[in-house]
Amino acid sequence: MQRERIFITAELVFLLEQYAEGCARVAADHGDDNPQSEREPTVNYPLLNLTDVSGDWRVLSRLLMYRIRELPVLQNEAQRTIAGVGEYDHPPYYSYYFRERQHQFSRLGMKAVILAMRLRKAVGLPESRLQDTEWSAYNVLWKVWRQERKRRAADYTNK
């Protein structure tokens, strides 16, 4: 059972960290101008495909399994929120759309990083290098999330 736990944990850690890297790219995307001088994203949303995980999920704790399986649902919810904001945002910069996109994917990426950390710790795997540099996924996600949180708090107190 321990070997199976280590196997699925290694699979999931790398999958979650790849997903976090994709989320960091979205969180750092400010878009580029298209030929009509309207801002559009340069990075697509990351895909988290848990169906390819071949290990036995039953060896994980209920909470970890639940939180990992919840991520695709949270991403769908985030994408609906982003689309809703984008529907009412104004060209050419779509600033609210991009801020919402960055915020939602910084949150998703942070969740993935934290889950990967918990998985690593649960079976004694080495720590991740996702925090090693200023441009590492964790640091990018944390910075974007903190900035947006401060901005939202300021907007709320100024109402």
Backbone as JSON Lines, residues from 0, in Angstrom:
{"i":0,"aa":"M","n":[0.82,-1.19,0.0],"ca":[0.0,0.0,0.0],"c":[0.87,1.26,0.0]}
{"i":1,"aa":"Q","n":[1.98,1.26,0.74],"ca":[2.86,2.42,0.77],"c":[3.48,2.68,-0.6]}
{"i":2,"aa":"R","n":[3.85,1.61,-1.3],"ca":[4.42,1.78,-2.64],"c":[3.4,2.41,-3.59]}
{"i":3,"aa":"E","n":[2.14,1.98,-3.47],"ca":[1.07,2.55,-4.3],"c":[0.86,4.02,-3.96]}
{"i":4,"aa":"R","n":[0.92,4.36,-2.67],"ca":[0.75,5.75,-2.24],"c":[1.87,6.62,-2.81]}
{"i":5,"aa":"I","n":[3.1,6.12,-2.77],"ca":[4.23,6.87,-3.33],"c":[4.07,7.02,-4.84]}
{"i":6,"aa":"F","n":[3.63,5.96,-5.5],"ca":[3.45,6.0,-6.95],"c":[2.42,7.05,-7.36]}
{"i":7,"aa":"I","n":[1.23,7.0,-6.78],"ca":[0.19,7.96,-7.18],"c":[0.56,9.36,-6.74]}
{"i":8,"aa":"T","n":[1.23,9.48,-5.61],"ca":[1.66,10.8,-5.15],"c":[2.64,11.43,-6.13]}
{"i":9,"aa":"A","n":[3.6,10.66,-6.58],"ca":[4.57,11.19,-7.56],"c":[3.85,11.61,-8.84]}
{"i":10,"aa":"E","n":[2.92,10.78,-9.29],"ca":[2.14,11.11,-10.49],"c":[1.39,12.43,-10.3]}
{"i":11,"aa":"L","n":[0.7,12.54,-9.18],"ca":[-0.12,13.72,-8.92],"c":[0.71,14.97,-8.68]}
{"i":12,"aa":"V","n":[1.83,14.83,-7.97],"ca":[2.68,15.99,-7.7],"c":[3.12,16.64,-9.01]}
{"i":13,"aa":"F","n":[3.61,15.83,-9.93],"ca":[4.09,16.4,-11.19],"c":[2.94,16.96,-12.03]}
{"i":14,"aa":"L","n":[1.8,16.3,-11.99],"ca":[0.64,16.8,-12.72],"c":[0.18,18.14,-12.14]}
{"i":15,"aa":"L","n":[0.1,18.22,-10.82],"ca":[-0.32,19.46,-10.16],"c":[0.68,20.59,-10.38]}
{"i":16,"aa":"E","n":[1.96,20.26,-10.36],"ca":[2.97,21.3,-10.56],"c":[2.98,21.79,-12.0]}
{"i":17,"aa":"Q","n":[2.74,20.91,-12.95],"ca":[2.61,21.35,-14.35],"c":[1.39,22.26,-14.5]}
{"i":18,"aa":"Y","n":[0.32,21.88,-13.84],"ca":[-0.9,22.7,-13.86],"c":[-0.62,24.07,-13.24]}
{"i":19,"aa":"A","n":[0.09,24.09,-12.11],"ca":[0.43,25.36,-11.46],"c":[1.28,26.23,-12.37]}
{"i":20,"aa":"E","n":[2.19,25.62,-13.11],"ca":[3.0,26.38,-14.08],"c":[2.1,27.02,-15.14]}
{"i":21,"aa":"G","n":[1.13,26.26,-15.63],"ca":[0.18,26.81,-16.61],"c":[-0.66,27.93,-16.02]}
{"i":22,"aa":"C","n":[-1.08,27.76,-14.77],"ca":[-1.84,28.82,-14.09],"c":[-0.99,30.07,-13.92]}
{"i":23,"aa":"A","n":[0.29,29.89,-13.62],"ca":[1.19,31.04,-13.45],"c":[1.34,31.8,-14.77]}
{"i":24,"aa":"R","n":[1.37,31.08,-15.87],"ca":[1.46,31.76,-17.18],"c":[0.2,32.6,-17.44]}
{"i":25,"aa":"V","n":[-0.97,32.05,-17.08],"ca":[-2.22,32.81,-17.24],"c":[-2.22,34.0,-16.28]}
{"i":26,"aa":"A","n":[-1.8,33.78,-15.04],"ca":[-1.79,34.85,-14.04],"c":[-0.86,35.99,-14.42]}
{"i":27,"aa":"A","n":[0.17,35.7,-15.17],"ca":[1.13,36.73,-15.58],"c":[0.8,37.34,-16.94]}
{"i":28,"aa":"D","n":[-0.26,36.86,-17.58],"ca":[-0.61,37.32,-18.94],"c":[-1.41,38.62,-18.88]}
{"i":29,"aa":"H","n":[-0.86,39.66,-19.45],"ca":[-1.56,40.95,-19.56],"c":[-2.13,41.15,-20.95]}
{"i":30,"aa":"G","n":[-1.94,40.16,-21.82],"ca":[-2.47,40.21,-23.17],"c":[-1.63,41.05,-24.11]}
{"i":31,"aa":"D","n":[-1.97,40.95,-25.38],"ca":[-1.34,41.76,-26.44],"c":[-2.45,42.34,-27.3]}
{"i":32,"aa":"D","n":[-2.13,43.42,-27.98],"ca":[-3.12,44.03,-28.86],"c":[-3.24,43.22,-30.15]}
{"i":33,"aa":"N","n":[-4.49,43.0,-30.56],"ca":[-4.73,42.33,-31.84],"c":[-4.71,43.38,-32.95]}
{"i":34,"aa":"P","n":[-4.91,43.0,-34.21],"ca":[-4.86,43.98,-35.31],"c":[-5.86,45.14,-35.17]}
{"i":35,"aa":"Q","n":[-6.94,44.93,-34.42],"ca":[-7.93,45.99,-34.2],"c":[-7.59,46.83,-32.96]}
{"i":36,"aa":"S","n":[-6.39,46.63,-32.42],"ca":[-5.92,47.35,-31.23],"c":[-6.74,47.05,-29.99]}
{"i":37,"aa":"E","n":[-7.32,45.85,-29.93],"ca":[-8.01,45.4,-28.72],"c":[-7.15,44.34,-28.06]}
{"i":38,"aa":"R","n":[-7.1,44.42,-26.74],"ca":[-6.27,43.49,-25.99],"c":[-6.91,42.11,-25.98]}
{"i":39,"aa":"E","n":[-6.07,41.07,-26.18],"ca":[-6.54,39.69,-26.11],"c":[-5.48,38.84,-25.42]}
{"i":40,"aa":"P","n":[-5.91,37.74,-24.79],"ca":[-4.95,36.88,-24.07],"c":[-3.9,36.29,-25.01]}
{"i":41,"aa":"T","n":[-2.72,36.07,-24.46],"ca":[-1.66,35.41,-25.23],"c":[-1.42,33.99,-24.74]}
{"i":42,"aa":"V","n":[-2.06,33.63,-23.64],"ca":[-1.87,32.31,-23.02],"c":[-3.23,31.64,-22.86]}
{"i":43,"aa":"N","n":[-3.31,30.37,-23.26],"ca":[-4.54,29.6,-23.08],"c":[-4.62,29.06,-21.66]}
{"i":44,"aa":"Y","n":[-5.83,28.71,-21.27],"ca":[-6.03,28.11,-19.95],"c":[-5.35,26.74,-19.9]}
{"i":45,"aa":"P","n":[-4.76,26.41,-18.75],"ca":[-4.14,25.09,-18.62],"c":[-5.2,24.0,-18.5]}
{"i":46,"aa":"L","n":[-4.82,22.81,-18.84],"ca":[-5.72,21.66,-18.74],"c":[-5.21,20.74,-17.65]}
{"i":47,"aa":"L","n":[-6.09,20.36,-16.75],"ca":[-5.75,19.39,-15.71],"c":[-6.57,18.14,-15.98]}
{"i":48,"aa":"N","n":[-5.92,17.13,-16.54],"ca":[-6.59,15.9,-16.91],"c":[-6.25,14.82,-15.89]}
{"i":49,"aa":"L","n":[-7.16,14.6,-14.96],"ca":[-6.93,13.62,-13.9],"c":[-7.28,12.2,-14.34]}
{"i":50,"aa":"T","n":[-7.9,12.04,-15.49],"ca":[-8.27,10.69,-15.94],"c":[-7.05,9.87,-16.33]}
{"i":51,"aa":"D","n":[-5.93,10.52,-16.61],"ca":[-4.71,9.8,-16.99],"c":[-3.93,9.27,-15.79]}
{"i":52,"aa":"V","n":[-4.36,9.62,-14.58],"ca":[-3.67,9.15,-13.38],"c":[-3.96,7.67,-13.22]}
{"i":53,"aa":"S","n":[-2.89,6.86,-13.23],"ca":[-3.1,5.41,-13.22],"c":[-3.01,4.8,-11.83]}
{"i":54,"aa":"G","n":[-2.6,5.56,-10.85],"ca":[-2.5,5.04,-9.49],"c":[-3.86,4.87,-8.84]}
{"i":55,"aa":"D","n":[-3.87,4.22,-7.69],"ca":[-5.09,3.95,-6.95],"c":[-5.4,5.12,-6.02]}
{"i":56,"aa":"W","n":[-6.43,5.87,-6.34],"ca":[-6.81,7.05,-5.57],"c":[-7.18,6.7,-4.13]}
{"i":57,"aa":"R","n":[-7.6,5.48,-3.88],"ca":[-8.09,5.09,-2.55],"c":[-7.01,5.1,-1.49]}
{"i":58,"aa":"V","n":[-5.73,5.16,-1.9],"ca":[-4.66,5.18,-0.9],"c":[-4.4,6.59,-0.37]}
{"i":59,"aa":"L","n":[-5.05,7.59,-0.95],"ca":[-4.9,8.97,-0.49],"c":[-5.92,9.27,0.6]}
{"i":60,"aa":"S","n":[-5.64,10.29,1.38],"ca":[-6.62,10.71,2.38],"c":[-7.85,11.26,1.66]}
{"i":61,"aa":"R","n":[-8.98,11.16,2.31],"ca":[-10.24,11.64,1.7],"c":[-10.15,13.1,1.3]}
{"i":62,"aa":"L","n":[-9.6,13.92,2.21],"ca":[-9.55,15.35,1.96],"c":[-8.64,15.7,0.78]}
{"i":63,"aa":"L","n":[-7.46,15.08,0.73],"ca":[-6.56,15.34,-0.4],"c":[-7.2,14.9,-1.71]}
{"i":64,"aa":"M","n":[-7.79,13.72,-1.71],"ca":[-8.43,13.22,-2.92],"c":[-9.54,14.18,-3.36]}
{"i":65,"aa":"Y","n":[-10.34,14.63,-2.41],"ca":[-11.44,15.54,-2.71],"c":[-10.93,16.85,-3.29]}
{"i":66,"aa":"R","n":[-9.94,17.45,-2.63],"ca":[-9.41,18.75,-3.07],"c":[-8.77,18.67,-4.46]}
{"i":67,"aa":"I","n":[-8.1,17.58,-4.75],"ca":[-7.49,17.42,-6.07],"c":[-8.58,17.24,-7.13]}
{"i":68,"aa":"R","n":[-9.55,16.38,-6.84],"ca":[-10.63,16.13,-7.79],"c":[-11.51,17.36,-8.0]}
{"i":69,"aa":"E","n":[-11.5,18.26,-7.02],"ca":[-12.3,19.48,-7.09],"c":[-11.72,20.52,-8.06]}
{"i":70,"aa":"L","n":[-10.43,20.46,-8.32],"ca":[-9.77,21.49,-9.13],"c":[-10.41,21.71,-10.52]}
{"i":71,"aa":"P","n":[-10.72,20.66,-11.29],"ca":[-11.36,20.92,-12.59],"c":[-12.72,21.62,-12.45]}
{"i":72,"aa":"V","n":[-13.45,21.31,-11.39],"ca":[-14.74,21.96,-11.15],"c":[-14.51,23.44,-10.83]}
{"i":73,"aa":"L","n":[-13.51,23.71,-9.99],"ca":[-13.18,25.1,-9.66],"c":[-12.7,25.87,-10.89]}
{"i":74,"aa":"Q","n":[-11.98,25.19,-11.78],"ca":[-11.54,25.86,-13.01],"c":[-12.74,26.21,-13.89]}
{"i":75,"aa":"N","n":[-13.7,25.31,-14.0],"ca":[-14.91,25.62,-14.79],"c":[-15.63,26.83,-14.21]}
{"i":76,"aa":"E","n":[-15.74,26.85,-12.89],"ca":[-16.39,27.99,-12.22],"c":[-15.61,29.28,-12.48]}
{"i":77,"aa":"A","n":[-14.29,29.2,-12.39],"ca":[-13.44,30.37,-12.64],"c":[-13.62,30.88,-14.06]}
{"i":78,"aa":"Q","n":[-13.67,29.97,-15.01],"ca":[-13.82,30.36,-16.41],"c":[-15.18,31.01,-16.67]}
{"i":79,"aa":"R","n":[-16.23,30.53,-15.99],"ca":[-17.54,31.17,-16.11],"c":[-17.52,32.58,-15.52]}
{"i":80,"aa":"T","n":[-16.85,32.74,-14.39],"ca":[-16.72,34.06,-13.77],"c":[-15.97,35.01,-14.68]}
{"i":81,"aa":"I","n":[-14.87,34.55,-15.23],"ca":[-14.06,35.37,-16.14],"c":[-14.88,35.77,-17.37]}
{"i":82,"aa":"A","n":[-15.61,34.81,-17.93],"ca":[-16.44,35.1,-19.1],"c":[-17.51,36.13,-18.76]}
{"i":83,"aa":"G","n":[-18.1,36.02,-17.57],"ca":[-19.11,36.98,-17.14],"c":[-18.54,38.38,-17.01]}
{"i":84,"aa":"V","n":[-17.37,38.5,-16.43],"ca":[-16.72,39.8,-16.31],"c":[-16.38,40.34,-17.7]}
{"i":85,"aa":"G","n":[-15.87,39.48,-18.56],"ca":[-15.5,39.89,-19.91],"c":[-16.67,40.37,-20.73]}
{"i":86,"aa":"E","n":[-17.85,39.82,-20.46],"ca":[-19.04,40.21,-21.19],"c":[-19.4,41.68,-20.98]}
{"i":87,"aa":"Y","n":[-19.1,42.19,-19.8],"ca":[-19.48,43.56,-19.47],"c":[-18.29,44.52,-19.42]}
{"i":88,"aa":"D","n":[-17.11,44.04,-19.78],"ca":[-15.93,44.9,-19.77],"c":[-15.86,45.68,-21.08]}
{"i":89,"aa":"H","n":[-15.02,46.7,-21.1],"ca":[-14.99,47.61,-22.24],"c":[-13.68,47.51,-23.01]}
{"i":90,"aa":"P","n":[-13.8,47.55,-24.35],"ca":[-12.6,47.59,-25.18],"c":[-11.94,48.97,-25.03]}
{"i":91,"aa":"P","n":[-10.73,49.12,-25.38],"ca":[-9.87,48.14,-26.04],"c":[-9.05,47.31,-25.06]}
{"i":92,"aa":"Y","n":[-9.0,47.7,-23.77],"ca":[-8.04,47.05,-22.86],"c":[-8.63,45.89,-22.06]}
{"i":93,"aa":"Y","n":[-9.92,45.87,-21.86],"ca":[-10.57,44.8,-21.1],"c":[-9.87,44.58,-19.76]}
{"i":94,"aa":"S","n":[-9.61,45.66,-19.05],"ca":[-8.8,45.58,-17.83],"c":[-9.46,44.73,-16.74]}
{"i":95,"aa":"Y","n":[-10.79,44.82,-16.59],"ca":[-11.45,44.01,-15.56],"c":[-11.38,42.52,-15.92]}
{"i":96,"aa":"Y","n":[-11.53,42.23,-17.19],"ca":[-11.43,40.84,-17.66],"c":[-10.05,40.27,-17.33]}
{"i":97,"aa":"F","n":[-8.99,41.01,-17.66],"ca":[-7.64,40.5,-17.41],"c":[-7.35,40.39,-15.92]}
{"i":98,"aa":"R","n":[-7.81,41.35,-15.13],"ca":[-7.59,41.25,-13.68],"c":[-8.31,40.03,-13.1]}
{"i":99,"aa":"E","n":[-9.53,39.8,-13.56],"ca":[-10.28,38.64,-13.07],"c":[-9.61,37.34,-13.5]}
{"i":100,"aa":"R","n":[-9.16,37.31,-14.72],"ca":[-8.47,36.13,-15.26],"c":[-7.21,35.84,-14.44]}
{"i":101,"aa":"Q","n":[-6.44,36.86,-14.17],"ca":[-5.21,36.7,-13.39],"c":[-5.53,36.26,-11.97]}
{"i":102,"aa":"H","n":[-6.55,36.87,-11.38],"ca":[-6.92,36.52,-10.01],"c":[-7.39,35.06,-9.91]}
{"i":103,"aa":"Q","n":[-8.3,34.68,-10.77],"ca":[-8.85,33.32,-10.71],"c":[-7.76,32.27,-10.91]}
{"i":104,"aa":"F","n":[-6.87,32.49,-11.85],"ca":[-5.85,31.47,-12.11],"c":[-4.7,31.53,-11.11]}
{"i":105,"aa":"S","n":[-4.5,32.67,-10.47],"ca":[-3.51,32.68,-9.38],"c":[-4.06,31.85,-8.22]}
{"i":106,"aa":"R","n":[-5.35,31.95,-7.94],"ca":[-5.97,31.14,-6.88],"c":[-5.89,29.65,-7.2]}
{"i":107,"aa":"L","n":[-6.25,29.29,-8.43],"ca":[-6.2,27.87,-8.82],"c":[-4.78,27.33,-8.75]}
{"i":108,"aa":"G","n":[-3.83,28.11,-9.24],"ca":[-2.43,27.69,-9.2],"c":[-1.92,27.52,-7.78]}
{"i":109,"aa":"M","n":[-2.3,28.45,-6.9],"ca":[-1.88,28.35,-5.49],"c":[-2.46,27.08,-4.86]}
{"i":110,"aa":"K","n":[-3.71,26.8,-5.16],"ca":[-4.33,25.57,-4.63],"c":[-3.55,24.34,-5.11]}
{"i":111,"aa":"A","n":[-3.19,24.32,-6.38],"ca":[-2.44,23.18,-6.93],"c":[-1.07,23.05,-6.26]}
{"i":112,"aa":"V","n":[-0.38,24.17,-6.06],"ca":[0.94,24.15,-5.41],"c":[0.81,23.63,-3.98]}
{"i":113,"aa":"I","n":[-0.17,24.12,-3.25],"ca":[-0.36,23.7,-1.86],"c":[-0.69,22.21,-1.79]}
{"i":114,"aa":"L","n":[-1.54,21.74,-2.7],"ca":[-1.86,20.31,-2.73],"c":[-0.62,19.47,-3.03]}
{"i":115,"aa":"A","n":[0.19,19.93,-3.97],"ca":[1.43,19.21,-4.3],"c":[2.36,19.18,-3.09]}
{"i":116,"aa":"M","n":[2.45,20.29,-2.36],"ca":[3.28,20.33,-1.15],"c":[2.79,19.33,-0.1]}
{"i":117,"aa":"R","n":[1.48,19.29,0.07],"ca":[0.89,18.36,1.06],"c":[1.14,16.91,0.65]}
{"i":118,"aa":"L","n":[1.0,16.63,-0.63],"ca":[1.27,15.27,-1.12],"c":[2.73,14.89,-0.89]}
{"i":119,"aa":"R","n":[3.64,15.8,-1.23],"ca":[5.07,15.53,-1.03],"c":[5.36,15.22,0.44]}
{"i":120,"aa":"K","n":[4.8,16.05,1.3],"ca":[5.04,15.89,2.74],"c":[4.46,14.56,3.25]}
{"i":121,"aa":"A","n":[3.3,14.17,2.73],"ca":[2.61,12.96,3.21],"c":[3.44,11.7,3.0]}
{"i":122,"aa":"V","n":[4.26,11.66,1.94],"ca":[5.04,10.45,1.67],"c":[6.54,10.67,1.76]}
{"i":123,"aa":"G","n":[6.95,11.86,2.15],"ca":[8.38,12.12,2.34],"c":[9.16,12.37,1.06]}
{"i":124,"aa":"L","n":[8.51,12.91,0.04],"ca":[9.22,13.27,-1.19],"c":[9.97,14.58,-0.98]}
{"i":125,"aa":"P","n":[11.04,14.82,-1.74],"ca":[11.79,16.08,-1.59],"c":[10.91,17.29,-1.91]}
{"i":126,"aa":"E","n":[11.3,18.44,-1.37],"ca":[10.57,19.67,-1.63],"c":[10.68,20.08,-3.1]}
{"i":127,"aa":"S","n":[9.71,20.84,-3.54],"ca":[9.67,21.32,-4.92],"c":[10.64,22.48,-5.12]}
{"i":128,"aa":"R","n":[11.0,22.7,-6.38],"ca":[11.81,23.86,-6.71],"c":[10.96,24.96,-7.32]}
{"i":129,"aa":"L","n":[9.63,24.88,-7.15],"ca":[8.74,25.89,-7.72],"c":[8.84,27.23,-7.0]}
{"i":130,"aa":"Q","n":[9.68,27.32,-5.96],"ca":[9.84,28.57,-5.23],"c":[11.25,29.13,-5.36]}
{"i":131,"aa":"D","n":[12.08,28.53,-6.17],"ca":[13.51,28.87,-6.19],"c":[13.84,30.27,-6.7]}
{"i":132,"aa":"T","n":[13.13,30.76,-7.68],"ca":[13.47,32.06,-8.25],"c":[12.27,33.0,-8.19]}
{"i":133,"aa":"E","n":[12.53,34.25,-8.45],"ca":[11.46,35.25,-8.47],"c":[10.39,34.9,-9.49]}
{"i":134,"aa":"W","n":[10.8,34.25,-10.6],"ca":[9.86,33.92,-11.66],"c":[9.33,32.49,-11.56]}
{"i":135,"aa":"S","n":[9.63,31.8,-10.46],"ca":[9.08,30.46,-10.25],"c":[7.56,30.56,-10.1]}
{"i":136,"aa":"A","n":[6.88,29.49,-10.46],"ca":[5.41,29.49,-10.46],"c":[4.83,29.96,-9.13]}
{"i":137,"aa":"Y","n":[5.31,29.41,-8.04],"ca":[4.75,29.76,-6.73],"c":[4.86,31.26,-6.48]}
{"i":138,"aa":"N","n":[6.03,31.83,-6.74],"ca":[6.25,33.25,-6.48],"c":[5.42,34.14,-7.39]}
{"i":139,"aa":"V","n":[5.27,33.76,-8.65],"ca":[4.42,34.52,-9.57],"c":[2.98,34.47,-9.1]}
{"i":140,"aa":"L","n":[2.49,33.28,-8.77],"ca":[1.11,33.11,-8.32],"c":[0.85,33.91,-7.04]}
{"i":141,"aa":"W","n":[1.76,33.81,-6.09],"ca":[1.61,34.5,-4.81],"c":[1.58,36.01,-5.01]}
{"i":142,"aa":"K","n":[2.46,36.52,-5.84],"ca":[2.54,37.96,-6.09],"c":[1.25,38.48,-6.73]}
{"i":143,"aa":"V","n":[0.76,37.79,-7.75],"ca":[-0.47,38.21,-8.43],"c":[-1.65,38.13,-7.47]}
{"i":144,"aa":"W","n":[-1.75,37.05,-6.72],"ca":[-2.86,36.89,-5.78],"c":[-2.86,37.99,-4.73]}
{"i":145,"aa":"R","n":[-1.68,38.28,-4.17],"ca":[-1.57,39.33,-3.14],"c":[-1.95,40.7,-3.69]}
{"i":146,"aa":"Q","n":[-1.48,41.03,-4.88],"ca":[-1.8,42.33,-5.49],"c":[-3.3,42.47,-5.72]}
{"i":147,"aa":"E","n":[-3.91,41.43,-6.24],"ca":[-5.34,41.5,-6.52],"c":[-6.15,41.54,-5.22]}
{"i":148,"aa":"R","n":[-5.7,40.83,-4.22],"ca":[-6.39,40.85,-2.93],"c":[-6.36,42.25,-2.33]}
{"i":149,"aa":"K","n":[-5.2,42.9,-2.4],"ca":[-5.08,44.28,-1.89],"c":[-5.97,45.23,-2.69]}
{"i":150,"aa":"R","n":[-5.98,45.07,-4.0],"ca":[-6.8,45.93,-4.84],"c":[-8.28,45.75,-4.53]}
{"i":151,"aa":"R","n":[-8.71,44.51,-4.36],"ca":[-10.12,44.25,-4.04],"c":[-10.49,44.78,-2.67]}
{"i":152,"aa":"A","n":[-9.59,44.67,-1.71],"ca":[-9.85,45.21,-0.38],"c":[-9.97,46.73,-0.44]}
{"i":153,"aa":"A","n":[-9.1,47.37,-1.21],"ca":[-9.17,48.83,-1.37],"c":[-10.46,49.24,-2.06]}
{"i":154,"aa":"D","n":[-10.86,48.51,-3.1],"ca":[-12.11,48.81,-3.8],"c":[-13.3,48.67,-2.85]}
{"i":155,"aa":"Y","n":[-13.26,47.67,-2.0],"ca":[-14.36,47.42,-1.08],"c":[-14.46,48.53,-0.03]}
{"i":156,"aa":"T","n":[-13.33,48.96,0.5],"ca":[-13.36,50.0,1.53],"c":[-13.69,51.38,0.96]}
{"i":157,"aa":"N","n":[-13.48,51.57,-0.33],"ca":[-13.79,52.86,-0.96],"c":[-15.23,52.97,-1.44]}
{"i":158,"aa":"K","n":[-16.02,51.94,-1.25],"ca":[-17.42,51.98,-1.7],"c":[-18.27,52.77,-0.75]}
